[in-house]
């Protein structure tokens, strides 16, 4: 598997993790946990954006 494919898989994993963390935040009644899940989702999305910028360098 080439680098681009490996990185694209990582990108999808980050995006999926962010979605799952947001769902966990919605499903929990614990406010502290909800806030931490939301913050973690935002960080995962930031990582996904950085990964996408790096992938754009391959074009």
Helices and strands as residue ranges (DSSP letters): H 3-27, H 31-56
